[in-house]
Amino acid sequence: MNRDHVRFLVSGILFGFLLGYIVAYGLHEPRVKHEADPVPAAGNLGMAAPPTGGAPPGAPADAGGGGQAMMERVFQEVGALKAAIEKNPQDTDAMLRLANLYQDAGKFDDAIAYYRRILALRPNDVNPRTDMGICLRESGHVDEALAEFRKSLEIDPRHWQTWLNVGVVSLFDRNDPETAATAFARVEELNPGYRDLPALKEAVRKAARPGK
């Protein structure tokens, strides 16, 4: 595990226009065809890779400087990660880093594919499972996302990040404030200092009593 916590739906999963744009290009695979609408911040993921030696068409003005250097680093990292996985198909650390990069770029199907490979080797690791659930939700597969969150909680019922995501999906995707309230109560029990709890609890209150 290359990071100490999973991401949260409530906080968003993209790091801003420039990074999303760069990562999207850096992870481009010509064999992948995306028919969906362009993903916010990550650009049109179905576009061809940019020509060598220049910034992508339409990139921010500074992409030819610091942005170009960042893009090159992303290309290099992606290549190194794929080479490591090809050399050792059980290198779950490399898979995890690559899956995380795909998630950052909004390429959720590709991220899911790598998370599944990780879980085939590490089925009890709740962090990639919960991250996969986030990607499933972002891809419109809300029921599958909740199922993965539930599996994570079966393995580790004290994993507060998963409870948080259960609450967010239940509240905003399923219009189920009762389940959301239960999930957020668990978050409060396990991590009482989580900064977004007051806003989430207020959202539950308004959903449970609309118009008041």
Z-matrix of the N, CA and C atoms (Angstrom, degrees):
N
C 1 1.464
C 2 1.517 1 109.33
N 3 1.330 2 118.01 1 119.54
C 4 1.453 3 122.23 2 -175.33
C 5 1.512 4 113.31 3 -91.09
N 6 1.307 5 118.12 4 -1.28
C 7 1.456 6 120.34 5 176.48
C 8 1.510 7 108.18 6 -141.42
N 9 1.316 8 117.05 7 159.86
C 10 1.461 9 119.21 8 -170.11
C 11 1.518 10 113.01 9 -96.52
N 12 1.302 11 118.49 10 5.94
C 13 1.461 12 119.78 11 175.79
C 14 1.508 13 109.75 12 -159.60
N 15 1.313 14 115.81 13 156.18
C 16 1.455 15 119.91 14 176.32
C 17 1.514 16 109.07 15 -84.07
N 18 1.315 17 115.25 16 167.36
C 19 1.457 18 119.38 17 179.84
C 20 1.510 19 110.70 18 -81.46
N 21 1.298 20 115.47 19 166.95
C 22 1.443 21 120.58 20 -178.60
C 23 1.514 22 109.12 21 -122.29
N 24 1.307 23 116.44 22 135.22
C 25 1.456 24 120.66 23 176.04
C 26 1.511 25 110.90 24 -59.42
N 27 1.307 26 116.86 25 -35.95
C 28 1.455 27 120.69 26 -175.65
C 29 1.521 28 111.59 27 -66.89
N 30 1.315 29 118.12 28 -22.91
C 31 1.456 30 121.22 29 -177.11
C 32 1.519 31 112.82 30 -97.68
N 33 1.333 32 118.00 31 -7.76
C 34 1.467 33 119.75 32 -176.32
C 35 1.517 34 109.38 33 84.69
N 36 1.356 35 116.42 34 165.26
C 37 1.452 36 118.34 35 -175.87
C 38 1.515 37 113.35 36 -130.03
N 39 1.344 38 118.01 37 5.15
C 40 1.455 39 119.85 38 177.72
C 41 1.513 40 109.84 39 -109.66
N 42 1.285 41 117.20 40 147.96
C 43 1.453 42 122.59 41 -174.09
C 44 1.521 43 113.33 42 -96.11
N 45 1.319 44 120.38 43 12.96
C 46 1.463 45 121.38 44 179.49
C 47 1.506 46 110.74 45 117.96
N 48 1.331 47 115.71 46 166.62
C 49 1.460 48 120.72 47 -171.95
C 50 1.517 49 112.89 48 -59.54
N 51 1.318 50 117.50 49 -49.96
C 52 1.457 51 119.64 50 -172.61
C 53 1.510 52 111.96 51 -64.07
N 54 1.328 53 117.24 52 -50.46
C 55 1.453 54 120.06 53 -177.98
C 56 1.520 55 110.55 54 -64.34
N 57 1.320 56 116.76 55 -42.27
C 58 1.459 57 119.14 56 179.00
C 59 1.513 58 111.30 57 -61.10
N 60 1.316 59 117.21 58 -42.40
C 61 1.460 60 122.45 59 -179.88
C 62 1.526 61 110.13 60 -62.50
N 63 1.335 62 115.60 61 -45.68
C 64 1.454 63 120.34 62 -177.94
C 65 1.522 64 111.15 63 -66.03
N 66 1.336 65 116.42 64 -46.23
C 67 1.464 66 119.65 65 -178.97
C 68 1.509 67 110.67 66 -64.17
N 69 1.323 68 118.21 67 -38.16
C 70 1.458 69 121.16 68 179.41
C 71 1.516 70 110.48 69 -59.21
N 72 1.335 71 117.72 70 -44.91
C 73 1.448 72 120.70 71 177.61
C 74 1.513 73 111.07 72 -68.41
N 75 1.328 74 116.25 73 -41.35
C 76 1.449 75 119.70 74 -177.48
C 77 1.513 76 112.95 75 -63.12
N 78 1.322 77 117.27 76 -26.68
C 79 1.458 78 121.62 77 -178.11
C 80 1.509 79 112.55 78 -99.82
N 81 1.327 80 117.03 79 7.29
C 82 1.464 81 119.11 80 -175.97
C 83 1.514 82 111.00 81 -62.24
N 84 1.323 83 115.51 82 134.84
C 85 1.452 84 122.71 83 173.87
C 86 1.520 85 107.50 84 -126.02
N 87 1.337 86 119.18 85 116.70
C 88 1.459 87 121.08 86 -175.31
C 89 1.518 88 114.15 87 -56.77
N 90 1.334 89 117.36 88 -27.36
C 91 1.465 90 118.54 89 -177.59
C 92 1.522 91 112.30 90 -74.10
N 93 1.315 92 117.99 91 -14.17
C 94 1.459 93 121.34 92 -178.06
C 95 1.517 94 109.08 93 -90.87
N 96 1.314 95 116.68 94 128.13
C 97 1.456 96 121.07 95 177.20
C 98 1.509 97 108.49 96 -116.54
N 99 1.322 98 115.95 97 123.76
C 100 1.458 99 121.57 98 -178.43
C 101 1.520 100 108.93 99 -106.54
N 102 1.310 101 116.42 100 119.90
C 103 1.459 102 120.94 101 -178.62
C 104 1.518 103 111.85 102 -97.30
N 105 1.340 104 117.21 103 -11.31
C 106 1.463 105 120.18 104 -176.12
C 107 1.519 106 110.50 105 -73.92
N 108 1.338 107 115.82 106 168.79
C 109 1.453 108 120.69 107 175.28
C 110 1.516 109 109.48 108 -61.60
N 111 1.334 110 117.46 109 154.01
C 112 1.465 111 119.68 110 178.16
C 113 1.524 112 111.63 111 -56.15
N 114 1.314 113 115.82 112 140.60
C 115 1.456 114 121.40 113 -179.75
C 116 1.522 115 108.80 114 -80.55
N 117 1.336 116 119.00 115 129.75
C 118 1.463 117 120.33 116 179.22
C 119 1.518 118 111.66 117 -53.81
N 120 1.296 119 116.51 118 136.51
C 121 1.461 120 126.15 119 176.19
C 122 1.509 121 113.60 120 75.62
N 123 1.330 122 118.88 121 -25.97
C 124 1.458 123 119.44 122 -178.17
C 125 1.517 124 111.77 123 -94.55
N 126 1.327 125 118.15 124 -7.36
C 127 1.456 126 120.02 125 179.73
C 128 1.510 127 111.93 126 80.32
N 129 1.311 128 115.75 127 -175.64
C 130 1.458 129 121.44 128 179.60
C 131 1.517 130 108.58 129 -80.51
N 132 1.321 131 116.71 130 107.70
C 133 1.455 132 120.57 131 -172.74
C 134 1.516 133 112.50 132 -76.38
N 135 1.311 134 117.83 133 -3.78
C 136 1.459 135 119.32 134 177.45
C 137 1.505 136 112.75 135 -93.94
N 138 1.346 137 119.06 136 1.08
C 139 1.447 138 121.32 137 -177.38
C 140 1.523 139 110.73 138 -74.74
N 141 1.318 140 114.77 139 158.29
C 142 1.454 141 119.71 140 177.95
C 143 1.516 142 109.74 141 -71.13
N 144 1.318 143 116.33 142 157.22
C 145 1.449 144 120.78 143 178.08
C 146 1.515 145 110.04 144 -64.08
N 147 1.348 146 118.06 145 149.18
C 148 1.459 147 120.60 146 -177.79
C 149 1.505 148 111.45 147 -68.69
N 150 1.321 149 118.40 148 154.01
C 151 1.455 150 120.72 149 177.46
C 152 1.522 151 111.09 150 -66.01
N 153 1.319 152 115.63 151 149.41
C 154 1.462 153 120.63 152 -178.99
C 155 1.517 154 110.57 153 -65.05
N 156 1.352 155 115.85 154 136.90
C 157 1.447 156 120.17 155 173.18
C 158 1.502 157 114.93 156 91.95
N 159 1.309 158 118.89 157 4.22
C 160 1.446 159 119.85 158 -179.86
C 161 1.499 160 111.27 159 -147.90
N 162 1.324 161 116.41 160 162.60
C 163 1.450 162 120.91 161 178.00
C 164 1.511 163 109.92 162 -74.13
N 165 1.349 164 120.09 163 151.75
C 166 1.450 165 122.50 164 178.46
C 167 1.513 166 110.66 165 -61.96
N 168 1.351 167 116.65 166 146.68
C 169 1.463 168 119.35 167 176.67
C 170 1.514 169 110.66 168 -56.05
N 171 1.329 170 116.77 169 132.01
C 172 1.453 171 120.39 170 177.63
C 173 1.504 172 114.20 171 83.37
N 174 1.337 173 118.12 172 3.63
C 175 1.453 174 120.13 173 179.53
C 176 1.514 175 109.86 174 -70.80
N 177 1.351 176 117.80 175 158.06
C 178 1.458 177 120.65 176 176.78
C 179 1.513 178 111.45 177 -54.95
N 180 1.334 179 116.55 178 158.84
C 181 1.451 180 121.41 179 -171.27
C 182 1.516 181 112.92 180 -60.06
N 183 1.334 182 118.20 181 -31.44
C 184 1.458 183 119.69 182 -175.98
C 185 1.512 184 112.88 183 -91.68
N 186 1.356 185 117.31 184 7.32
C 187 1.460 186 119.56 185 -175.61
C 188 1.518 187 111.62 186 -65.21
N 189 1.353 188 118.23 187 -22.91
C 190 1.446 189 119.56 188 179.18
C 191 1.513 190 112.46 189 -77.38
N 192 1.345 191 118.76 190 -11.39
C 193 1.459 192 122.42 191 179.62
C 194 1.505 193 110.49 192 -104.17
N 195 1.348 194 114.44 193 -104.67
C 196 1.458 195 118.44 194 -180.00
C 197 1.512 196 112.33 195 -62.73
N 198 1.333 197 115.98 196 -35.19
C 199 1.466 198 118.97 197 178.96
C 200 1.510 199 111.99 198 -65.18
N 201 1.333 200 116.49 199 -39.45
C 202 1.459 201 120.01 200 178.77
C 203 1.521 202 110.68 201 -63.99
N 204 1.323 203 116.53 202 -40.35
C 205 1.462 204 119.86 203 178.69
C 206 1.522 205 110.57 204 -64.18
N 207 1.346 206 116.06 205 -40.00
C 208 1.463 207 119.46 206 178.34
C 209 1.521 208 110.58 207 -64.55
N 210 1.344 209 115.75 208 -40.61
C 211 1.458 210 119.67 209 178.70
C 212 1.522 211 111.07 210 -60.04
N 213 1.324 212 115.59 211 -43.52
C 214 1.459 213 119.26 212 179.96
C 215 1.525 214 111.03 213 -62.71
N 216 1.326 215 116.55 214 -38.50
C 217 1.469 216 119.72 215 177.94
C 218 1.527 217 111.08 216 -64.43
N 219 1.348 218 115.67 217 -38.98
C 220 1.461 219 119.23 218 178.76
C 221 1.523 220 110.42 219 -64.54
N 222 1.356 221 116.69 220 -45.85
C 223 1.461 222 120.23 221 177.06
C 224 1.526 223 110.51 222 -56.03
N 225 1.323 224 115.93 223 -45.94
C 226 1.454 225 120.26 224 -178.33
C 227 1.525 226 111.46 225 -63.81
N 228 1.324 227 116.13 226 -42.71
C 229 1.462 228 119.10 227 -179.38
C 230 1.518 229 111.45 228 -65.82
N 231 1.333 230 116.12 229 -43.71
C 232 1.461 231 119.23 230 179.40
C 233 1.519 232 110.57 231 -61.01
N 234 1.329 233 116.45 232 -44.21
C 235 1.459 234 119.68 233 178.59
C 236 1.514 235 112.18 234 -61.58
N 237 1.328 236 116.04 235 -42.84
C 238 1.455 237 119.70 236 179.59
C 239 1.524 238 111.54 237 -65.46
N 240 1.313 239 116.95 238 -39.96
C 241 1.462 240 120.41 239 179.62
C 242 1.525 241 111.44 240 -65.33
N 243 1.324 242 116.20 241 -43.59
C 244 1.462 243 119.37 242 179.64
C 245 1.525 244 110.62 243 -65.87
N 246 1.332 245 116.88 244 -38.16
C 247 1.459 246 120.03 245 177.36
C 248 1.522 247 110.67 246 -64.38
N 249 1.317 248 116.86 247 -40.65
C 250 1.463 249 120.66 248 179.39
C 251 1.526 250 110.94 249 -63.88
N 252 1.323 251 116.48 250 -40.45
C 253 1.467 252 120.22 251 -179.95
C 254 1.517 253 110.85 252 -69.52
N 255 1.334 254 116.23 253 -38.03
C 256 1.466 255 119.23 254 178.26
C 257 1.529 256 110.42 255 -65.18
N 258 1.323 257 115.74 256 -38.61
C 259 1.460 258 120.07 257 179.57
C 260 1.517 259 111.23 258 -70.64
N 261 1.333 260 116.21 259 -38.74
C 262 1.462 261 121.25 260 -179.25
C 263 1.517 262 108.96 261 -134.71
N 264 1.338 263 117.97 262 93.86
C 265 1.468 264 121.52 263 -177.56
C 266 1.521 265 114.15 264 -62.32
N 267 1.327 266 117.57 265 -5.05
C 268 1.462 267 120.70 266 177.63
C 269 1.528 268 112.08 267 -107.23
N 270 1.308 269 117.06 268 15.22
C 271 1.467 270 121.32 269 179.10
C 272 1.529 271 108.69 270 -79.82
N 273 1.312 272 115.67 271 84.00
C 274 1.462 273 119.82 272 -175.90
C 275 1.526 274 113.03 273 -70.82
N 276 1.320 275 117.21 274 -24.62
C 277 1.462 276 118.74 275 177.05
C 278 1.527 277 110.82 276 -66.06
N 279 1.338 278 116.28 277 -42.80
C 280 1.464 279 120.13 278 176.87
C 281 1.525 280 110.68 279 -65.69
N 282 1.327 281 116.75 280 -40.82
C 283 1.462 282 120.16 281 177.73
C 284 1.521 283 111.47 282 -60.55
N 285 1.333 284 115.25 283 -40.77
C 286 1.456 285 119.71 284 -177.60
C 287 1.523 286 110.97 285 -65.88
N 288 1.318 287 116.37 286 -43.95
C 289 1.462 288 119.34 287 178.47
C 290 1.529 289 110.89 288 -62.29
N 291 1.319 290 116.79 289 -41.62
C 292 1.460 291 120.13 290 -179.94
C 293 1.524 292 110.78 291 -67.89
N 294 1.317 293 116.86 292 -41.60
C 295 1.469 294 120.22 293 177.19
C 296 1.521 295 110.72 294 -60.43
N 297 1.333 296 116.53 295 -40.84
C 298 1.459 297 119.92 296 179.15
C 299 1.525 298 111.84 297 -64.22
N 300 1.328 299 116.53 298 -39.16
C 301 1.459 300 120.06 299 177.60
C 302 1.527 301 110.96 300 -64.77
N 303 1.322 302 116.72 301 -42.14
C 304 1.458 303 120.18 302 176.63
C 305 1.529 304 110.33 303 -61.30
N 306 1.320 305 116.44 304 -40.98
C 307 1.459 306 119.57 305 178.88
C 308 1.521 307 110.71 306 -62.89
N 309 1.333 308 116.68 307 -43.00
C 310 1.459 309 120.30 308 178.52
C 311 1.523 310 111.46 309 -60.18
N 312 1.319 311 116.45 310 -35.76
C 313 1.459 312 121.08 311 -177.79
C 314 1.519 313 112.69 312 -80.30
N 315 1.323 314 117.27 313 -5.90
C 316 1.458 315 120.19 314 -177.24
C 317 1.520 316 113.38 315 80.10
N 318 1.324 317 116.82 316 13.06
C 319 1.470 318 120.49 317 177.84
C 320 1.530 319 107.62 318 -92.84
N 321 1.324 320 113.93 319 74.00
C 322 1.456 321 120.18 320 -167.74
C 323 1.520 322 113.13 321 -68.27
N 324 1.330 323 118.54 322 -37.04
C 325 1.463 324 119.93 323 179.56
C 326 1.527 325 110.78 324 -62.28
N 327 1.325 326 116.76 325 -40.82
C 328 1.463 327 120.09 326 179.15
C 329 1.531 328 110.50 327 -68.18
N 330 1.333 329 116.23 328 -39.73
C 331 1.459 330 119.42 329 176.82
C 332 1.523 331 110.19 330 -61.64
N 333 1.314 332 116.86 331 -45.27
C 334 1.463 333 121.26 332 -179.48
C 335 1.523 334 110.45 333 -58.38
N 336 1.334 335 117.30 334 -42.16
C 337 1.462 336 120.71 335 -178.82
C 338 1.523 337 110.95 336 -59.39
N 339 1.328 338 116.89 337 -42.12
C 340 1.464 339 119.29 338 179.39
C 341 1.525 340 111.52 339 -73.76
N 342 1.332 341 117.91 340 -37.40
C 343 1.467 342 118.92 341 176.17
C 344 1.528 343 110.14 342 -60.76
N 345 1.319 344 117.52 343 -38.11
C 346 1.467 345 119.93 344 179.07
C 347 1.528 346 110.24 345 -64.56
N 348 1.316 347 116.69 346 -39.67
C 349 1.468 348 119.41 347 178.47
C 350 1.533 349 110.37 348 -63.87
N 351 1.308 350 116.17 349 -39.90
C 352 1.471 351 120.04 350 177.82
C 353 1.523 352 110.14 351 -62.55
N 354 1.316 353 116.09 352 -46.54
C 355 1.467 354 120.24 353 -175.55
C 356 1.520 355 112.19 354 -69.25
N 357 1.325 356 117.33 355 -24.66
C 358 1.456 357 119.43 356 174.47
C 359 1.523 358 110.75 357 -64.60
N 360 1.331 359 115.72 358 -27.87
C 361 1.462 360 121.41 359 179.87
C 362 1.521 361 112.36 360 -99.49
N 363 1.337 362 116.49 361 -27.62
C 364 1.471 363 121.45 362 -178.44
C 365 1.529 364 109.04 363 -130.95
N 366 1.324 365 117.48 364 67.73
C 367 1.468 366 120.10 365 -172.11
C 368 1.521 367 114.61 366 -65.03
N 369 1.317 368 117.59 367 -19.69
C 370 1.465 369 120.30 368 -177.84
C 371 1.522 370 113.56 369 -99.07
N 372 1.319 371 117.25 370 10.98
C 373 1.462 372 121.29 371 178.69
C 374 1.527 373 108.74 372 -87.74
N 375 1.315 374 116.40 373 106.97
C 376 1.466 375 120.06 374 -173.52
C 377 1.522 376 112.49 375 -74.39
N 378 1.323 377 118.30 376 -21.09
C 379 1.459 378 119.21 377 -176.69
C 380 1.532 379 112.95 378 -67.73
N 381 1.338 380 119.90 379 -54.32
C 382 1.462 381 117.96 380 175.81
C 383 1.520 382 113.12 381 -65.09
N 384 1.332 383 117.25 382 -29.41
C 385 1.470 384 118.45 383 178.89
C 386 1.525 385 110.50 384 -66.78
N 387 1.329 386 116.23 385 -42.08
C 388 1.462 387 118.79 386 178.94
C 389 1.528 388 110.96 387 -69.55
N 390 1.335 389 117.06 388 -38.94
C 391 1.461 390 119.05 389 175.41
C 392 1.530 391 110.92 390 -61.98
N 393 1.326 392 116.93 391 -38.28
C 394 1.451 393 119.72 392 177.02
C 395 1.527 394 110.09 393 -63.67
N 396 1.323 395 116.30 394 -39.18
C 397 1.458 396 119.64 395 176.55
C 398 1.517 397 111.93 396 -59.32
N 399 1.332 398 117.07 397 -39.56
C 400 1.458 399 120.86 398 177.32
C 401 1.523 400 110.04 399 -61.82
N 402 1.330 401 116.93 400 -45.17
C 403 1.466 402 120.53 401 179.48
C 404 1.526 403 111.06 402 -63.66
N 405 1.321 404 117.06 403 -38.47
C 406 1.463 405 120.01 404 177.51
C 407 1.513 406 110.31 405 -62.59
N 408 1.317 407 116.63 406 -43.44
C 409 1.462 408 120.30 407 178.72
C 410 1.524 409 110.71 408 -62.21
N 411 1.337 410 116.70 409 -44.12
C 412 1.457 411 120.37 410 -179.44
C 413 1.521 412 111.45 411 -66.67
N 414 1.324 413 117.38 412 -22.14
C 415 1.464 414 121.96 413 176.96
C 416 1.520 415 112.44 414 -87.94
N 417 1.325 416 116.91 415 0.47
C 418 1.458 417 120.66 416 178.66
C 419 1.515 418 114.59 417 93.59
N 420 1.336 419 117.57 418 4.75
C 421 1.474 420 120.91 419 -178.60
C 422 1.529 421 109.06 420 -100.03
N 423 1.310 422 114.89 421 71.41
C 424 1.464 423 120.28 422 -172.48
C 425 1.521 424 111.69 423 -66.13
N 426 1.331 425 117.70 424 -43.14
C 427 1.467 426 119.92 425 -179.58
C 428 1.525 427 111.24 426 -61.60
N 429 1.327 428 116.55 427 -42.49
C 430 1.461 429 119.83 428 178.46
C 431 1.522 430 110.81 429 -65.01
N 432 1.329 431 116.18 430 -37.58
C 433 1.463 432 119.83 431 177.87
C 434 1.515 433 110.60 432 -60.58
N 435 1.325 434 116.46 433 -48.64
C 436 1.462 435 119.64 434 179.57
C 437 1.524 436 111.59 435 -61.95
N 438 1.330 437 116.60 436 -36.46
C 439 1.465 438 119.78 437 178.90
C 440 1.524 439 110.70 438 -63.07
N 441 1.332 440 116.80 439 -40.26
C 442 1.465 441 119.61 440 178.72
C 443 1.526 442 110.77 441 -68.96
N 444 1.321 443 117.08 442 -38.92
C 445 1.461 444 119.38 443 176.37
C 446 1.533 445 110.48 444 -60.88
N 447 1.325 446 115.80 445 -41.43
C 448 1.471 447 119.21 446 179.39
C 449 1.534 448 111.04 447 -63.14
N 450 1.333 449 116.06 448 -40.00
C 451 1.467 450 119.11 449 177.32
C 452 1.523 451 110.68 450 -61.92
N 453 1.329 452 116.11 451 -41.18
C 454 1.468 453 119.49 452 177.94
C 455 1.522 454 110.88 453 -59.48
N 456 1.323 455 115.94 454 -42.11
C 457 1.466 456 119.90 455 -177.65
C 458 1.522 457 112.12 456 -72.60
N 459 1.317 458 117.70 457 -26.76
C 460 1.460 459 119.91 458 173.14
C 461 1.525 460 110.63 459 -64.79
N 462 1.330 461 114.91 460 -35.71
C 463 1.460 462 120.35 461 -179.87
C 464 1.527 463 110.72 462 -77.84
N 465 1.330 464 115.81 463 -44.44
C 466 1.466 465 120.55 464 -178.41
C 467 1.528 466 109.46 465 -139.13
N 468 1.317 467 117.10 466 90.62
C 469 1.471 468 119.97 467 -177.36
C 470 1.519 469 113.91 468 -68.40
N 471 1.332 470 117.66 469 -5.61
C 472 1.454 471 120.71 470 178.65
C 473 1.540 472 111.86 471 -103.98
N 474 1.289 473 116.88 472 13.57
C 475 1.467 474 120.47 473 -179.84
C 476 1.531 475 108.30 474 -81.27
N 477 1.326 476 115.42 475 94.38
C 478 1.457 477 119.70 476 -169.86
C 479 1.529 478 112.72 477 -66.42
N 480 1.351 479 116.99 478 -28.52
C 481 1.455 480 118.64 479 179.05
C 482 1.531 481 111.45 480 -63.27
N 483 1.333 482 115.73 481 -36.96
C 484 1.467 483 118.55 482 177.88
C 485 1.519 484 110.59 483 -68.53
N 486 1.318 485 117.02 484 -41.88
C 487 1.470 486 119.62 485 176.21
C 488 1.527 487 110.40 486 -57.21
N 489 1.313 488 116.07 487 -41.10
C 490 1.461 489 120.02 488 179.50
C 491 1.519 490 111.39 489 -59.62
N 492 1.320 491 116.50 490 -46.10
C 493 1.458 492 120.10 491 -179.54
C 494 1.526 493 112.47 492 -68.72
N 495 1.337 494 116.57 493 -34.33
C 496 1.467 495 119.31 494 173.35
C 497 1.523 496 109.65 495 -59.07
N 498 1.336 497 115.70 496 -44.88
C 499 1.460 498 119.29 497 -179.97
C 500 1.513 499 112.99 498 -62.98
N 501 1.321 500 117.03 499 -43.20
C 502 1.467 501 120.69 500 -178.75
C 503 1.523 502 110.86 501 -63.76
N 504 1.326 503 116.55 502 -47.23
C 505 1.464 504 119.74 503 -179.73
C 506 1.524 505 110.70 504 -65.13
N 507 1.318 506 117.09 505 -42.62
C 508 1.469 507 120.05 506 -179.74
C 509 1.520 508 111.10 507 -62.02
N 510 1.329 509 116.93 508 -40.92
C 511 1.453 510 120.73 509 -176.95
C 512 1.519 511 112.66 510 -75.00
N 513 1.319 512 116.98 511 -50.15
C 514 1.458 513 120.49 512 -169.68
C 515 1.524 514 114.23 513 -92.90
N 516 1.327 515 117.74 514 -22.90
C 517 1.468 516 120.29 515 -179.48
C 518 1.521 517 112.92 516 -106.79
N 519 1.322 518 116.33 517 -28.66
C 520 1.458 519 119.39 518 -175.81
C 521 1.529 520 112.46 519 -110.63
N 522 1.322 521 117.36 520 -3.11
C 523 1.467 522 121.31 521 -178.49
C 524 1.528 523 110.40 522 49.07
N 525 1.313 524 114.60 523 48.41
C 526 1.466 525 122.51 524 -176.09
C 527 1.534 526 108.36 525 -123.27
N 528 1.332 527 116.91 526 76.23
C 529 1.464 528 119.15 527 -176.44
C 530 1.522 529 113.90 528 -63.85
N 531 1.321 530 117.19 529 -26.72
C 532 1.463 531 119.31 530 -179.43
C 533 1.523 532 110.81 531 -65.66
N 534 1.344 533 116.84 532 -48.02
C 535 1.464 534 119.91 533 177.47
C 536 1.519 535 110.69 534 -65.18
N 537 1.331 536 116.06 535 -38.71
C 538 1.463 537 119.95 536 178.92
C 539 1.526 538 110.85 537 -62.07
N 540 1.320 539 116.43 538 -42.54
C 541 1.462 540 119.98 539 179.78
C 542 1.524 541 111.30 540 -61.25
N 543 1.329 542 115.91 541 -41.43
C 544 1.463 543 119.98 542 178.34
C 545 1.521 544 110.85 543 -63.09
N 546 1.333 545 116.00 544 -43.09
C 547 1.464 546 120.38 545 -179.57
C 548 1.525 547 111.07 546 -64.93
N 549 1.338 548 117.07 547 -44.28
C 550 1.460 549 119.74 548 -179.07
C 551 1.531 550 111.72 549 -68.78
N 552 1.337 551 116.26 550 -28.96
C 553 1.463 552 119.35 551 175.02
C 554 1.525 553 110.30 552 -64.53
N 555 1.324 554 116.33 553 -37.23
C 556 1.460 555 120.11 554 177.18
C 557 1.527 556 110.75 555 -67.91
N 558 1.337 557 116.27 556 -38.92
C 559 1.459 558 119.55 557 175.74
C 560 1.525 559 110.16 558 -59.55
N 561 1.327 560 116.15 559 -44.59
C 562 1.463 561 120.60 560 -179.26
C 563 1.525 562 111.14 561 -63.55
N 564 1.307 563 116.29 562 -36.44
C 565 1.465 564 120.67 563 178.64
C 566 1.526 565 111.34 564 -67.92
N 567 1.341 566 115.78 565 -41.70
C 568 1.457 567 120.51 566 -173.63
C 569 1.520 568 113.26 567 -87.58
N 570 1.335 569 116.60 568 -29.54
C 571 1.466 570 121.38 569 -179.37
C 572 1.524 571 108.98 570 -144.50
N 573 1.315 572 117.13 571 73.37
C 574 1.466 573 120.70 572 -172.80
C 575 1.521 574 114.29 573 -62.75
N 576 1.322 575 117.83 574 -17.37
C 577 1.449 576 119.75 575 -178.68
C 578 1.509 577 114.44 576 -90.61
N 579 1.324 578 117.67 577 5.25
C 580 1.461 579 118.76 578 -177.38
C 581 1.526 580 110.01 579 -61.84
N 582 1.321 581 116.22 580 125.62
C 583 1.460 582 121.45 581 -165.43
C 584 1.527 583 114.64 582 -69.16
N 585 1.323 584 118.93 583 -26.76
C 586 1.465 585 120.47 584 -176.11
C 587 1.522 586 113.38 585 -90.06
N 588 1.329 587 116.54 586 0.91
C 589 1.465 588 118.87 587 -177.65
C 590 1.526 589 113.30 588 -58.02
N 591 1.320 590 120.24 589 -46.46
C 592 1.470 591 118.97 590 -179.12
C 593 1.528 592 112.94 591 -57.77
N 594 1.323 593 117.17 592 -43.13
C 595 1.463 594 120.14 593 -179.76
C 596 1.525 595 110.91 594 -66.30
N 597 1.324 596 117.15 595 -39.51
C 598 1.456 597 120.13 596 -179.97
C 599 1.529 598 111.14 597 -67.67
N 600 1.318 599 116.64 598 -40.98
C 601 1.470 600 120.28 599 178.45
C 602 1.527 601 110.23 600 -64.77
N 603 1.316 602 117.36 601 -36.54
C 604 1.461 603 120.31 602 177.03
C 605 1.530 604 110.83 603 -67.67
N 606 1.333 605 116.75 604 -36.88
C 607 1.462 606 119.95 605 177.14
C 608 1.527 607 110.74 606 -64.81
N 609 1.326 608 116.30 607 -38.09
C 610 1.467 609 120.21 608 176.47
C 611 1.524 610 110.09 609 -63.92
N 612 1.317 611 116.54 610 -43.83
C 613 1.472 612 120.57 611 -179.73
C 614 1.531 613 110.77 612 -59.64
N 615 1.331 614 116.53 613 -44.14
C 616 1.463 615 119.60 614 -178.81
C 617 1.528 616 110.85 615 -69.02
N 618 1.328 617 117.45 616 -35.88
C 619 1.451 618 119.64 617 178.74
C 620 1.518 619 112.19 618 -68.35
N 621 1.336 620 115.63 619 -34.93
C 622 1.457 621 120.43 620 -178.55
C 623 1.535 622 110.59 621 -75.97
N 624 1.347 623 116.78 622 -27.22
C 625 1.478 624 121.18 623 -179.21
C 626 1.519 625 108.59 624 -131.88
N 627 1.332 626 117.56 625 70.87
C 628 1.455 627 120.28 626 -176.83
C 629 1.528 628 111.85 627 -59.49
N 630 1.325 629 114.24 628 139.22
C 631 1.464 630 119.57 629 178.65
C 632 1.497 631 113.55 630 86.23
N 633 1.330 632 118.44 631 0.19
C 634 1.469 633 121.08 632 -179.21
C 635 1.522 634 109.74 633 -121.41
